[in-house]
């Protein structure tokens, strides 16, 4: 949802200020990087449109800020992330159908992804309420255990944890490690290890 307001308390030397919503209300922090038009810097009292997001502490900040008459930055949607997740699940599903992986692996990815998505949603809601947050370590463990497709969709659709560089570095490390582990299951040693854990019945081949 886009809002309209006026830039107030702009500090050009530091590149940030605040937006007062139209009609009054709590001021929203805005950084110069949030503006869609980089060749035009605000000087104060301009009318702008913007979207509202929250940082890890639940503090509001403006994003995709545009001066009246300018085009806003297109909101980054979850279409690409959804496509990646769907393609990954299709790959695992085909591997199950051709007998390369047991059905339980697909089930684990589906369950872990659902749990990861709701964990992100809970953390997003908690950030807005300034309530108890889900530890980042928990989110990373869920991704490592196979929940990364759901986590990826949640990051983009919910716009949560998608711009924090340190979090993203660890997140993609968990994705790589998980995919390496999945690839190992296709090897003879990985298949033997999985069979020892699940037994012949669990493999469903």
C-alpha positions as CSV (number, residue, x, y, z in Angstrom):
1,X,0.0,0.0,0.0
2,X,1.3,3.4,-0.9
3,X,1.0,6.4,1.3
4,X,1.4,10.1,0.8
5,X,3.2,12.6,3.0
6,X,5.6,15.5,3.3
7,X,9.3,15.3,3.8
8,X,10.2,17.0,7.1
9,X,13.5,17.4,9.1
10,X,15.6,16.5,6.1
11,X,19.4,16.3,6.8
12,X,21.0,16.4,3.4
13,X,24.6,16.0,4.7
14,X,23.6,12.7,6.3
15,X,21.2,11.6,3.6
16,X,18.1,11.0,5.7
17,X,15.1,12.6,7.2
18,X,11.5,12.0,8.1
19,X,8.1,11.9,6.3
20,X,5.0,13.2,8.0
21,X,2.0,11.3,6.7
22,X,-0.8,13.2,5.0
23,X,-3.4,13.9,7.7
24,X,-0.9,13.6,10.5
25,X,0.4,10.7,12.4
26,X,3.7,9.1,13.4
27,X,6.7,10.3,11.3
28,X,8.4,7.7,9.1
29,X,12.2,7.5,8.7
30,X,13.5,7.8,5.1
31,X,17.0,7.4,3.7
32,X,18.2,8.8,0.4
33,X,18.6,5.2,-1.0
34,X,14.8,4.8,-0.7
35,X,14.1,7.3,-3.5
36,X,13.3,6.2,-7.0
37,X,14.9,9.3,-8.5
38,X,18.5,9.4,-7.5
39,X,19.3,12.5,-9.6
40,X,16.9,14.6,-7.6
41,X,17.7,15.1,-3.9
42,X,15.0,16.3,-1.5
43,X,15.5,19.6,0.2
44,X,12.5,19.4,2.5
45,X,8.7,20.0,2.4
46,X,8.3,18.0,-0.9
47,X,5.2,15.9,-1.2
48,X,6.0,12.3,-1.8
49,X,4.4,8.9,-2.1
50,X,6.0,5.9,-0.3
51,X,5.6,2.4,1.1
52,X,6.1,1.5,4.7
53,X,8.3,-1.3,6.0
54,X,9.8,-2.1,9.4
55,X,13.4,-2.8,10.4
56,X,14.5,-5.6,12.8
57,X,13.5,-3.5,15.8
58,X,10.0,-2.9,14.4
59,X,10.8,0.8,13.6
60,X,8.9,2.1,10.5
61,X,10.9,3.3,7.5
62,X,9.8,4.5,4.0
63,X,10.7,2.5,0.9
64,X,10.1,3.1,-2.8
65,X,9.8,6.8,-2.3
66,X,8.8,8.9,-5.2
67,X,8.2,12.6,-5.6
68,X,4.7,13.5,-6.8
69,X,4.8,13.1,-10.6
70,X,7.7,10.6,-10.6
71,X,7.4,6.9,-11.1
72,X,8.0,4.8,-7.9
73,X,10.5,2.0,-7.8
74,X,8.6,-1.2,-8.8
75,X,7.9,-3.2,-5.7
76,X,10.0,-6.4,-5.7
77,X,7.5,-9.2,-5.8
78,X,7.7,-12.8,-5.0
79,X,7.1,-14.1,-8.5
80,X,10.8,-15.0,-9.1
81,X,11.2,-16.6,-5.7
82,X,8.0,-18.5,-6.1
83,X,9.2,-19.8,-9.5
84,X,12.5,-20.9,-8.0
85,X,10.7,-22.8,-5.2
86,X,8.2,-24.4,-7.6
87,X,11.0,-25.5,-9.9
88,X,12.9,-27.0,-7.0
89,X,9.9,-28.9,-5.8
90,X,9.3,-30.2,-9.3
91,X,12.8,-31.4,-9.5
92,X,12.5,-33.3,-6.2
93,X,9.1,-34.6,-7.2
94,X,10.4,-36.0,-10.5
95,X,13.3,-37.5,-8.7
96,X,10.8,-39.3,-6.5
97,X,8.8,-40.5,-9.4
98,X,11.8,-41.9,-11.2
99,X,12.9,-43.6,-8.0
100,X,16.0,-41.5,-7.3
101,X,14.7,-40.2,-4.0
102,X,12.2,-41.6,-1.5
103,X,8.8,-39.8,-1.0
104,X,9.8,-38.8,2.5
105,X,12.4,-36.4,1.2
106,X,9.7,-34.5,-0.8
107,X,7.5,-34.5,2.3
108,X,10.2,-33.2,4.5
109,X,10.9,-30.3,2.1
110,X,7.2,-29.4,2.0
111,X,6.7,-29.5,5.8
112,X,9.9,-27.6,6.5
113,X,9.1,-25.0,3.9
114,X,5.6,-24.5,5.4
115,X,7.1,-24.1,8.9
116,X,9.7,-21.7,7.7
117,X,7.1,-19.5,5.9
118,X,5.0,-19.3,9.1
119,X,8.1,-18.6,11.2
120,X,8.9,-15.6,9.0
121,X,5.3,-14.4,9.1
122,X,5.4,-14.7,12.9
123,X,8.6,-12.8,13.1
124,X,7.3,-10.1,10.8
125,X,4.2,-9.6,12.9
126,X,6.3,-9.6,16.1
127,X,8.5,-6.9,14.6
128,X,5.5,-4.7,14.0
129,X,4.2,-5.2,17.5
130,X,7.7,-4.8,19.0
131,X,7.1,-8.3,20.6
132,X,9.3,-11.3,21.1
133,X,11.2,-12.1,17.9
134,X,12.1,-15.4,16.3
135,X,15.9,-15.8,16.6
136,X,17.7,-15.5,13.2
137,X,19.5,-18.8,14.1
138,X,16.1,-20.5,14.2
139,X,15.3,-19.2,10.7
140,X,18.6,-20.3,9.4
141,X,18.3,-23.8,10.9
142,X,14.9,-24.2,9.2
143,X,16.4,-23.3,5.9
144,X,19.3,-25.7,6.4
145,X,16.9,-28.5,7.2
146,X,15.0,-28.0,3.9
147,X,12.7,-25.0,4.6
148,X,14.6,-22.6,2.3
149,X,12.1,-22.7,-0.5
150,X,9.4,-21.5,1.8
151,X,11.8,-19.1,3.5
152,X,12.7,-17.6,0.1
153,X,9.0,-17.0,-0.8
154,X,8.4,-15.5,2.6
155,X,11.3,-13.1,2.3
156,X,9.9,-11.7,-0.9
157,X,6.2,-11.8,-0.3
158,X,6.4,-10.5,3.2
159,X,9.4,-8.3,2.5
160,X,11.1,-9.6,5.6
161,X,14.9,-10.1,6.0
162,X,15.3,-9.7,2.3
163,X,17.6,-6.6,2.5
164,X,19.7,-7.4,5.5
165,X,23.1,-8.3,4.0
166,X,24.5,-10.3,6.9
167,X,21.3,-12.4,7.1
168,X,21.2,-13.0,3.4
169,X,24.8,-14.2,3.4
170,X,24.1,-16.8,6.0
171,X,20.7,-17.7,4.4
172,X,22.3,-18.5,1.0
173,X,25.0,-20.4,2.7
174,X,22.3,-22.6,4.2
175,X,20.7,-23.0,0.8
176,X,24.0,-24.2,-0.7
177,X,24.7,-26.6,2.1
178,X,21.2,-28.0,1.9
179,X,21.5,-28.5,-1.9
180,X,24.9,-30.2,-1.4
181,X,23.3,-32.5,1.0
182,X,20.5,-33.3,-1.4
183,X,23.0,-34.0,-4.1
184,X,24.8,-36.4,-1.8
185,X,21.6,-38.4,-1.5
186,X,21.8,-39.2,-5.2
187,X,25.2,-40.9,-4.7
188,X,25.6,-44.5,-3.7
189,X,26.9,-43.6,-0.3
190,X,24.1,-41.1,0.3
191,X,21.5,-43.7,-0.8
192,X,23.0,-46.3,1.5
193,X,23.0,-43.9,4.4
194,X,19.3,-43.0,3.7
195,X,18.4,-46.6,3.5
196,X,20.1,-47.3,6.9
197,X,18.0,-44.6,8.4
198,X,14.6,-45.2,6.7
199,X,14.9,-48.9,6.0
200,X,13.6,-50.5,2.7
201,X,10.0,-49.6,3.5
202,X,10.8,-46.0,4.1
203,X,12.6,-45.7,0.8
204,X,9.4,-46.6,-1.0
205,X,11.2,-47.8,-4.1
